[in-house]
Amino acid sequence: MKRALLCDLGNVVLFFSHERMWEQLGQVCGWDANRLRETCAEAGVLRRLELGRMSSEDFRRWLEGLTGKRLDPDTLRQAAGDIFTPNEPMVALLKELKGRGVRLLVLSNTCAPHIEFIERNFDVLDLFDDHLYSYRVGVAKPDARIYREALSRLQMPAEDCCYVDDVSDYVAAASFQGIDGVVYGGVETLRSELAARGMLA
């Protein structure tokens, strides 16, 4: 029986829309959404945010320098973060697992503006025993170090853990660390996979 579930956040626990984010940021900045997305990609902004090399305040200042506009911090945070919708069946499954004594750890490539928004607006992160975010540790999936850090925090051997992510490459990277993985394809399929591993009745 697996005793812990390592769980991705985006499009597993919470659905999200990058298209909506760029549209909202474009409106705030007075820029075309596609132009803004391409400019940020060329500058590696999202990667810097995900690795903790750029804070929310740094991002605001960078955008002000780019657009020549003064940007209200609260308005910018709302535009960057208001892209999430809870996956309610998955939330219910997490509650069921927690009730069965399964340790839960969220493992996500993410950034401060997104986590700040989620923490302000949803309580789903309270279900997890620990939270491992790329921007806080300076490494991101599929880097082996982030999986090893997860095991260290859980203080469990890899064979006692299961990892779920919607990105198959990240599941494969976890398997190289000895962690059994499941590519997320919906709650009912995941439920069957976890039951086969003794985590659900």
PyMOL commands that set and color helices and strands:
alter all, ss='L'
color gray80, all
select helices_A, chain A and resi 18-29+33-43+45-50+56-67+73-81+88-99+112-121+124-127+134-137+144-154+158-160+168-175+187-196
alter helices_A, ss='H'
color red, helices_A
select strands_A, chain A and resi 4-7+14-16+84-86+103-108+130-133+161-165+180-183
alter strands_A, ss='S'
color yellow, strands_A
deselect
rebuild
show_as cartoon
